[in-house]
Amino acid sequence: MDTIENKKIRKGSLDKRVKIIEAARELFLSEGFNQSSVDAVANRAGVSKRTVYDYYGDKQHLLLAVMEETSVTVLNMIEQGISDHLLEFDDLEQALILFCEQIVASANGSSDYKALIRLAMVEVANLPESFYENMDQATEESIIKRFIEFGKNKLLDIPDPRMAVKHFVALTILLVFNQPKPEALDQEQVKHIITEGVRVFLRAYAPTI
Protein backbone atom coordinates (compact mmCIF):
# COMPACT_ATOMS: atom_id res chain seq x y z
CA MET A 1 0.00 0.00 0.00
CA ASP A 2 1.28 3.50 -0.81
CA THR A 3 1.68 5.75 2.19
CA ILE A 4 1.61 9.54 1.95
CA GLU A 5 5.35 9.51 2.58
CA ASN A 6 5.99 7.09 -0.31
CA LYS A 7 3.84 9.17 -2.65
CA LYS A 8 5.85 12.27 -1.78
CA ILE A 9 9.09 10.46 -2.42
CA ARG A 10 7.88 9.17 -5.78
CA LYS A 11 6.56 12.56 -6.83
CA GLY A 12 9.80 14.17 -5.74
CA SER A 13 11.79 11.67 -7.78
CA LEU A 14 9.66 12.35 -10.88
CA ASP A 15 10.08 16.09 -10.40
CA LYS A 16 13.85 15.67 -10.18
CA ARG A 17 13.93 13.57 -13.34
CA VAL A 18 11.94 16.20 -15.24
CA LYS A 19 14.24 18.98 -14.01
CA ILE A 20 17.36 17.01 -14.93
CA ILE A 21 16.05 16.27 -18.44
CA GLU A 22 15.04 19.89 -19.01
CA ALA A 23 18.37 21.19 -17.72
CA ALA A 24 20.35 18.72 -19.84
CA ARG A 25 18.37 19.52 -22.98
CA GLU A 26 18.89 23.27 -22.51
CA LEU A 27 22.62 22.84 -21.97
CA PHE A 28 23.13 20.35 -24.80
CA LEU A 29 21.35 22.75 -27.16
CA SER A 30 23.12 25.91 -26.02
CA GLU A 31 26.60 24.60 -25.16
CA GLY A 32 26.80 21.28 -27.00
CA PHE A 33 27.10 17.81 -25.52
CA ASN A 34 30.89 17.74 -25.21
CA GLN A 35 31.04 21.18 -23.59
CA SER A 36 28.27 20.43 -21.06
CA SER A 37 29.32 18.82 -17.79
CA VAL A 38 27.27 16.75 -15.39
CA ASP A 39 28.09 19.38 -12.76
CA ALA A 40 26.49 22.06 -14.93
CA VAL A 41 23.40 19.92 -15.50
CA ALA A 42 23.09 19.25 -11.79
CA ASN A 43 23.48 22.94 -10.91
CA ARG A 44 20.86 24.01 -13.45
CA ALA A 45 18.44 21.30 -12.30
CA GLY A 46 18.97 22.13 -8.63
CA VAL A 47 20.05 18.60 -7.71
CA SER A 48 23.28 16.95 -6.69
CA LYS A 49 25.73 15.51 -9.20
CA ARG A 50 25.24 12.19 -7.44
CA THR A 51 21.50 12.34 -8.19
CA VAL A 52 22.16 12.80 -11.92
CA TYR A 53 24.45 9.77 -11.92
CA ASP A 54 21.99 7.72 -9.84
CA TYR A 55 19.16 8.41 -12.29
CA TYR A 56 21.01 8.28 -15.60
CA GLY A 57 24.36 6.57 -15.10
CA ASP A 58 26.53 8.90 -17.18
CA LYS A 59 26.34 11.81 -19.61
CA GLN A 60 25.96 9.54 -22.64
CA HIS A 61 22.89 7.87 -21.16
CA LEU A 62 21.58 11.28 -20.14
CA LEU A 63 21.75 12.47 -23.75
CA LEU A 64 19.88 9.35 -24.85
CA ALA A 65 17.23 9.97 -22.17
CA VAL A 66 16.83 13.56 -23.36
CA MET A 67 16.32 12.37 -26.94
CA GLU A 68 13.86 9.68 -25.93
CA GLU A 69 11.83 12.06 -23.75
CA THR A 70 11.74 14.70 -26.48
CA SER A 71 10.77 12.16 -29.14
CA VAL A 72 7.57 11.39 -27.20
CA THR A 73 6.23 14.70 -28.52
CA VAL A 74 6.72 13.51 -32.10
CA LEU A 75 4.95 10.21 -31.39
CA ASN A 76 2.06 12.09 -29.81
CA MET A 77 1.77 14.32 -32.90
CA ILE A 78 1.46 11.27 -35.12
CA GLU A 79 -1.10 9.59 -32.88
CA GLN A 80 -3.17 12.77 -32.78
CA GLY A 81 -2.98 13.16 -36.55
CA ILE A 82 -4.13 9.58 -37.06
CA SER A 83 -6.99 10.04 -34.60
CA ASP A 84 -8.10 13.26 -36.29
CA HIS A 85 -7.87 12.17 -39.93
CA LEU A 86 -7.11 8.51 -40.62
CA LEU A 87 -9.68 6.60 -38.59
CA GLU A 88 -12.88 7.88 -40.18
CA PHE A 89 -13.01 9.67 -43.54
CA ASP A 90 -14.90 9.82 -46.81
CA ASP A 91 -11.97 10.42 -49.16
CA LEU A 92 -8.56 8.78 -48.58
CA GLU A 93 -6.62 11.36 -50.61
CA GLN A 94 -8.05 14.25 -48.62
CA ALA A 95 -7.55 12.39 -45.33
CA LEU A 96 -3.87 11.78 -46.07
CA ILE A 97 -3.36 15.41 -47.11
CA LEU A 98 -4.96 16.70 -43.90
CA PHE A 99 -2.91 14.25 -41.83
CA CYS A 100 0.36 15.47 -43.36
CA GLU A 101 -0.60 19.13 -43.07
CA GLN A 102 -1.37 18.66 -39.38
CA ILE A 103 1.94 16.89 -38.72
CA VAL A 104 3.91 19.64 -40.47
CA ALA A 105 2.02 22.41 -38.64
CA SER A 106 2.42 20.67 -35.27
CA ALA A 107 6.12 20.08 -35.83
CA ASN A 108 6.72 23.68 -36.88
CA GLY A 109 4.99 24.88 -33.72
CA SER A 110 6.75 22.49 -31.36
CA SER A 111 9.89 23.51 -29.48
CA ASP A 112 10.34 19.84 -28.53
CA TYR A 113 10.39 18.76 -32.16
CA LYS A 114 12.89 21.46 -33.10
CA ALA A 115 15.08 20.49 -30.15
CA LEU A 116 14.94 16.84 -31.20
CA ILE A 117 16.01 17.61 -34.76
CA ARG A 118 18.82 19.94 -33.69
CA LEU A 119 20.20 17.44 -31.19
CA ALA A 120 19.85 14.54 -33.63
CA MET A 121 21.82 16.46 -36.26
CA VAL A 122 24.50 17.93 -34.02
CA GLU A 123 25.06 15.02 -31.65
CA VAL A 124 24.90 12.17 -34.16
CA ALA A 125 28.38 11.00 -33.13
CA ASN A 126 27.29 10.76 -29.49
CA LEU A 127 24.16 8.70 -30.08
CA PRO A 128 24.00 4.97 -30.83
CA GLU A 129 22.74 3.93 -34.25
CA SER A 130 20.05 1.94 -32.48
CA PHE A 131 18.43 5.19 -31.32
CA TYR A 132 17.78 6.32 -34.88
CA GLU A 133 16.57 2.87 -35.89
CA ASN A 134 14.22 2.66 -32.90
CA MET A 135 12.95 6.19 -33.49
CA ASP A 136 12.21 5.46 -37.14
CA GLN A 137 10.35 2.30 -36.23
CA ALA A 138 8.37 3.99 -33.46
CA THR A 139 7.26 6.89 -35.66
CA GLU A 140 6.26 4.50 -38.45
CA GLU A 141 4.43 1.91 -36.38
CA SER A 142 1.07 3.63 -35.97
CA ILE A 143 0.93 4.65 -39.63
CA ILE A 144 1.82 1.09 -40.67
CA LYS A 145 -1.18 -0.21 -38.73
CA ARG A 146 -3.49 2.18 -40.56
CA PHE A 147 -1.99 1.29 -43.95
CA ILE A 148 -2.51 -2.41 -43.23
CA GLU A 149 -6.17 -1.62 -42.58
CA PHE A 150 -6.36 0.37 -45.81
CA GLY A 151 -5.01 -2.69 -47.59
CA LYS A 152 -7.58 -4.98 -45.98
CA ASN A 153 -10.33 -2.57 -47.01
CA LYS A 154 -9.04 -2.50 -50.61
CA LEU A 155 -8.22 1.20 -50.41
CA LEU A 156 -4.55 0.52 -51.15
CA ASP A 157 -2.43 -2.33 -52.43
CA ILE A 158 0.22 -2.67 -49.72
CA PRO A 159 2.51 -5.71 -50.16
CA ASP A 160 5.12 -4.19 -47.81
CA PRO A 161 3.46 -1.81 -45.30
CA ARG A 162 6.72 -0.56 -43.76
CA MET A 163 8.19 0.32 -47.14
CA ALA A 164 4.91 1.94 -48.16
CA VAL A 165 5.06 4.20 -45.09
CA LYS A 166 8.65 5.16 -45.89
CA HIS A 167 7.59 6.10 -49.43
CA PHE A 168 4.59 8.04 -48.13
CA VAL A 169 6.57 10.06 -45.59
CA ALA A 170 9.40 10.72 -48.07
CA LEU A 171 6.96 12.07 -50.66
CA THR A 172 5.10 14.32 -48.23
CA ILE A 173 6.29 15.34 -44.76
CA LEU A 174 10.01 14.84 -45.33
CA LEU A 175 9.80 16.53 -48.72
CA VAL A 176 8.48 19.65 -46.98
CA PHE A 177 11.21 19.63 -44.34
CA ASN A 178 13.93 18.89 -46.89
CA GLN A 179 13.24 22.04 -48.87
CA PRO A 180 16.20 24.52 -48.91
CA LYS A 181 14.30 26.91 -46.59
CA PRO A 182 11.32 25.00 -45.15
CA GLU A 183 10.61 27.75 -42.63
CA ALA A 184 10.00 30.18 -45.50
CA LEU A 185 7.24 28.08 -47.07
CA ASP A 186 3.75 29.50 -46.77
CA GLN A 187 0.66 27.38 -46.16
CA GLU A 188 -0.24 27.12 -49.85
CA GLN A 189 3.26 25.96 -50.78
CA VAL A 190 3.19 23.31 -48.06
CA LYS A 191 -0.23 22.16 -49.22
CA HIS A 192 0.96 21.91 -52.83
CA ILE A 193 4.00 19.79 -51.92
CA ILE A 194 1.92 17.48 -49.74
CA THR A 195 -0.96 17.19 -52.21
CA GLU A 196 1.29 16.25 -55.09
CA GLY A 197 3.19 13.79 -52.91
CA VAL A 198 -0.02 12.12 -51.74
CA ARG A 199 -1.23 11.81 -55.33
CA VAL A 200 2.03 10.21 -56.47
CA PHE A 201 1.84 7.80 -53.52
CA LEU A 202 -1.76 6.86 -54.27
CA ARG A 203 -0.98 6.20 -57.94
CA ALA A 204 1.87 3.92 -56.91
CA TYR A 205 -0.23 2.03 -54.36
CA ALA A 206 -3.58 2.04 -56.09
CA PRO A 207 -5.51 -1.18 -55.40
CA THR A 208 -5.37 -3.77 -58.11
CA ILE A 209 -8.68 -4.56 -59.76
C-alpha positions as CSV (number, residue, x, y, z in Angstrom):
1,M,0.0,0.0,0.0
2,D,1.3,3.5,-0.8
3,T,1.7,5.7,2.2
4,I,1.6,9.5,2.0
5,E,5.3,9.5,2.6
6,N,6.0,7.1,-0.3
7,K,3.8,9.2,-2.6
8,K,5.8,12.3,-1.8
9,I,9.1,10.5,-2.4
10,R,7.9,9.2,-5.8
11,K,6.6,12.6,-6.8
12,G,9.8,14.2,-5.7
13,S,11.8,11.7,-7.8
14,L,9.7,12.3,-10.9
15,D,10.1,16.1,-10.4
16,K,13.9,15.7,-10.2
17,R,13.9,13.6,-13.3
18,V,11.9,16.2,-15.2
19,K,14.2,19.0,-14.0
20,I,17.4,17.0,-14.9
21,I,16.1,16.3,-18.4
22,E,15.0,19.9,-19.0
23,A,18.4,21.2,-17.7
24,A,20.3,18.7,-19.8
25,R,18.4,19.5,-23.0
26,E,18.9,23.3,-22.5
27,L,22.6,22.8,-22.0
28,F,23.1,20.4,-24.8
29,L,21.3,22.8,-27.2
30,S,23.1,25.9,-26.0
31,E,26.6,24.6,-25.2
32,G,26.8,21.3,-27.0
33,F,27.1,17.8,-25.5
34,N,30.9,17.7,-25.2
35,Q,31.0,21.2,-23.6
36,S,28.3,20.4,-21.1
37,S,29.3,18.8,-17.8
38,V,27.3,16.7,-15.4
39,D,28.1,19.4,-12.8
40,A,26.5,22.1,-14.9
41,V,23.4,19.9,-15.5
42,A,23.1,19.2,-11.8
43,N,23.5,22.9,-10.9
44,R,20.9,24.0,-13.4
45,A,18.4,21.3,-12.3
46,G,19.0,22.1,-8.6
47,V,20.1,18.6,-7.7
48,S,23.3,17.0,-6.7
49,K,25.7,15.5,-9.2
50,R,25.2,12.2,-7.4
51,T,21.5,12.3,-8.2
52,V,22.2,12.8,-11.9
53,Y,24.4,9.8,-11.9
54,D,22.0,7.7,-9.8
55,Y,19.2,8.4,-12.3
56,Y,21.0,8.3,-15.6
57,G,24.4,6.6,-15.1
58,D,26.5,8.9,-17.2
59,K,26.3,11.8,-19.6
60,Q,26.0,9.5,-22.6
61,H,22.9,7.9,-21.2
62,L,21.6,11.3,-20.1
63,L,21.7,12.5,-23.7
64,L,19.9,9.4,-24.9
65,A,17.2,10.0,-22.2
66,V,16.8,13.6,-23.4
67,M,16.3,12.4,-26.9
68,E,13.9,9.7,-25.9
69,E,11.8,12.1,-23.7
70,T,11.7,14.7,-26.5
71,S,10.8,12.2,-29.1
72,V,7.6,11.4,-27.2
73,T,6.2,14.7,-28.5
74,V,6.7,13.5,-32.1
75,L,5.0,10.2,-31.4
76,N,2.1,12.1,-29.8
77,M,1.8,14.3,-32.9
78,I,1.5,11.3,-35.1
79,E,-1.1,9.6,-32.9
80,Q,-3.2,12.8,-32.8
81,G,-3.0,13.2,-36.6
82,I,-4.1,9.6,-37.1
83,S,-7.0,10.0,-34.6
84,D,-8.1,13.3,-36.3
85,H,-7.9,12.2,-39.9
86,L,-7.1,8.5,-40.6
87,L,-9.7,6.6,-38.6
88,E,-12.9,7.9,-40.2
89,F,-13.0,9.7,-43.5
90,D,-14.9,9.8,-46.8
91,D,-12.0,10.4,-49.2
92,L,-8.6,8.8,-48.6
93,E,-6.6,11.4,-50.6
94,Q,-8.0,14.2,-48.6
95,A,-7.5,12.4,-45.3
96,L,-3.9,11.8,-46.1
97,I,-3.4,15.4,-47.1
98,L,-5.0,16.7,-43.9
99,F,-2.9,14.3,-41.8
100,C,0.4,15.5,-43.4
101,E,-0.6,19.1,-43.1
102,Q,-1.4,18.7,-39.4
103,I,1.9,16.9,-38.7
104,V,3.9,19.6,-40.5
105,A,2.0,22.4,-38.6
106,S,2.4,20.7,-35.3
107,A,6.1,20.1,-35.8
108,N,6.7,23.7,-36.9
109,G,5.0,24.9,-33.7
110,S,6.8,22.5,-31.4
111,S,9.9,23.5,-29.5
112,D,10.3,19.8,-28.5
113,Y,10.4,18.8,-32.2
114,K,12.9,21.5,-33.1
115,A,15.1,20.5,-30.2
116,L,14.9,16.8,-31.2
117,I,16.0,17.6,-34.8
118,R,18.8,19.9,-33.7
119,L,20.2,17.4,-31.2
120,A,19.9,14.5,-33.6
121,M,21.8,16.5,-36.3
122,V,24.5,17.9,-34.0
123,E,25.1,15.0,-31.6
124,V,24.9,12.2,-34.2
125,A,28.4,11.0,-33.1
126,N,27.3,10.8,-29.5
127,L,24.2,8.7,-30.1
128,P,24.0,5.0,-30.8
129,E,22.7,3.9,-34.3
130,S,20.0,1.9,-32.5
131,F,18.4,5.2,-31.3
132,Y,17.8,6.3,-34.9
133,E,16.6,2.9,-35.9
134,N,14.2,2.7,-32.9
135,M,13.0,6.2,-33.5
136,D,12.2,5.5,-37.1
137,Q,10.3,2.3,-36.2
138,A,8.4,4.0,-33.5
139,T,7.3,6.9,-35.7
140,E,6.3,4.5,-38.5
141,E,4.4,1.9,-36.4
142,S,1.1,3.6,-36.0
143,I,0.9,4.7,-39.6
144,I,1.8,1.1,-40.7
145,K,-1.2,-0.2,-38.7
146,R,-3.5,2.2,-40.6
147,F,-2.0,1.3,-43.9
148,I,-2.5,-2.4,-43.2
149,E,-6.2,-1.6,-42.6
150,F,-6.4,0.4,-45.8
151,G,-5.0,-2.7,-47.6
152,K,-7.6,-5.0,-46.0
153,N,-10.3,-2.6,-47.0
154,K,-9.0,-2.5,-50.6
155,L,-8.2,1.2,-50.4
156,L,-4.5,0.5,-51.2
157,D,-2.4,-2.3,-52.4
158,I,0.2,-2.7,-49.7
159,P,2.5,-5.7,-50.2
160,D,5.1,-4.2,-47.8
161,P,3.5,-1.8,-45.3
162,R,6.7,-0.6,-43.8
163,M,8.2,0.3,-47.1
164,A,4.9,1.9,-48.2
165,V,5.1,4.2,-45.1
166,K,8.7,5.2,-45.9
167,H,7.6,6.1,-49.4
168,F,4.6,8.0,-48.1
169,V,6.6,10.1,-45.6
170,A,9.4,10.7,-48.1
171,L,7.0,12.1,-50.7
172,T,5.1,14.3,-48.2
173,I,6.3,15.3,-44.8
174,L,10.0,14.8,-45.3
175,L,9.8,16.5,-48.7
176,V,8.5,19.6,-47.0
177,F,11.2,19.6,-44.3
178,N,13.9,18.9,-46.9
179,Q,13.2,22.0,-48.9
180,P,16.2,24.5,-48.9
181,K,14.3,26.9,-46.6
182,P,11.3,25.0,-45.2
183,E,10.6,27.8,-42.6
184,A,10.0,30.2,-45.5
185,L,7.2,28.1,-47.1
186,D,3.7,29.5,-46.8
187,Q,0.7,27.4,-46.2
188,E,-0.2,27.1,-49.9
189,Q,3.3,26.0,-50.8
190,V,3.2,23.3,-48.1
191,K,-0.2,22.2,-49.2
192,H,1.0,21.9,-52.8
193,I,4.0,19.8,-51.9
194,I,1.9,17.5,-49.7
195,T,-1.0,17.2,-52.2
196,E,1.3,16.3,-55.1
197,G,3.2,13.8,-52.9
198,V,0.0,12.1,-51.7
199,R,-1.2,11.8,-55.3
200,V,2.0,10.2,-56.5
201,F,1.8,7.8,-53.5
202,L,-1.8,6.9,-54.3
203,R,-1.0,6.2,-57.9
204,A,1.9,3.9,-56.9
205,Y,-0.2,2.0,-54.4
206,A,-3.6,2.0,-56.1
207,P,-5.5,-1.2,-55.4
208,T,-5.4,-3.8,-58.1
209,I,-8.7,-4.6,-59.8
